[in-house]
Amino acid sequence: MGDSSPAPSSLYRRLLGAGFDTLPPILRRVHGQEKGAVAEGLLRVERGGGRVRALAADLLSLPRAGECVPLRLEIRAERKRERWIRYFDGQRLETVQWQQKGLLVEAAGPLRFGFRVEADQTGMRFTSLECRLLFLPLPGPIAPRITAIVVGQETCWIIDMRIEAPLLGLLARYEGEVAPL
């Protein structure tokens, strides 16, 4: 207890524990707020080719491909959860995040992803370890996989997110700079 840092009440502060304090200042500022945050950026979005991949990406509400896709991100704190509302060029993708058994859980419609989140002085790395359809675990050969790297800069962060499906390969990838408002 002699810790002089703010009370561990934000989701990411609780999830990362002492690792939270190693994050770059911009990420501590955004993820340390109890009330949420708003950010904007420009992303390069690519999608895997073919109809089946396009259908899977559409079912997951993944952003459409483009070179300079505007992003608006609204993070709303809801008790011990956070609601993430992303607008990719106006296309809405809403998820809810919470901590469970040491993992960051993110619900996107009926899918629930469990992420290992690693933090250091450069940023965070997210790796999906499990995927559930409602409450049923999906076996590895059919479960979508998500990886993300978030690198803190002085006034923004750089994101590189990949969503893949076994047997299909890349569904979508987006990367670019995002800055808090």
Secondary structure, 3 states (H helix, E strand, C coil): CCCCCCCCCCHHHHHHHHHHHHCCHHHHHHHCCCCEEEEEEEEEEEECCCHHHHHHHHHCCCCCCEEEEEEEEEEEEECCEEEEEEEECCEEEEEEEEEECCEEEEEECCEEEEEEEEECCCEEEEEEEEEEECCEECCCCCCCEEEEEEEECCCCEEEEEEEEECCCEEEEEEEEEEEEC
